[in-house]
Amino acid sequence: MSIFRTVMGSDFDRLHPRLQRRFSVGLESGEACLGRGVMEEIWHGPPWVRPFLALGGTRNILAPRRGRHVPFVIENVPYLDSFGRETVTFVRTFSFPGRAHRFDAQMVLSPGGDSIVDFLGSHQHLISELEFGVDERGGLVIRSGEHRVHEGLLNVRVPQFMGGDATVRESYDDDAACFRIDVRVVNRRFGPLFGYHGTFWADYAPVAEIGVRPGLRPVREVALA
């Protein structure tokens, strides 16, 4: 059973069949998923947001540039991390003109096994607990909860007025025969901060054959209390 089916329970069966297949990737299925597509738009909020996005971009958190019709790849590969946790990568590579930028995340089950914890960035500096749901059309809706910053001895909660609430909506378009993705990060006081939307197609491959390519895992892995 994938970590996503574990936390969603019977709601998992309400997902569109193509989404059920995509979120069944894991060590039990032995499959990885590679998505390729185009972001119709990657957008930023007010100008004061950009320095923070640029800083995050140095550790593969979010995307420091805006753009339209940006080709991208998303790699969902399961593996056991250094703490023995089943992990699924969500590594997005955006091919901006002149240079590619990555937005890395690794998802694991919480210690209680009732939620997904999202580690963001090449060094897992930002940690968030995720809530999974299903909309009326069988699309997947993911919402972020409390954020924590982990660096050295520092392990603190991000105050709401400084953080952003992320909402991810993923669906399958039967008419266009593709997946659709929409991501929005919004601050409760200052409004929209960052987001993107686009379409992609997915292929599957046995993990035993393709392995976990060099550079896909984070530089540093962080334990959970």
Secondary structure, DSSP 8 states (H G I E B T S, - for coil): --HHHHHHGGGGGGS-HHHHHHTT-BTTTTEEEEEEEEEEEEEE-SGGGHHHHHHHHTTT-S-SS-EEEEEEEEEE-EEE-TTS-EEEE-EEEEEETTEEEEE-EEEEE-TTSSSEEEEETTTT-EEEEEEEEE-TTS-EEEEEEEEEEEETTEEEE--TTTS-EEEEEEEEETTTTEEEEEEEEEETTTEEEEEEEEEEEEEEEEHHHH---TT-S-SS-----
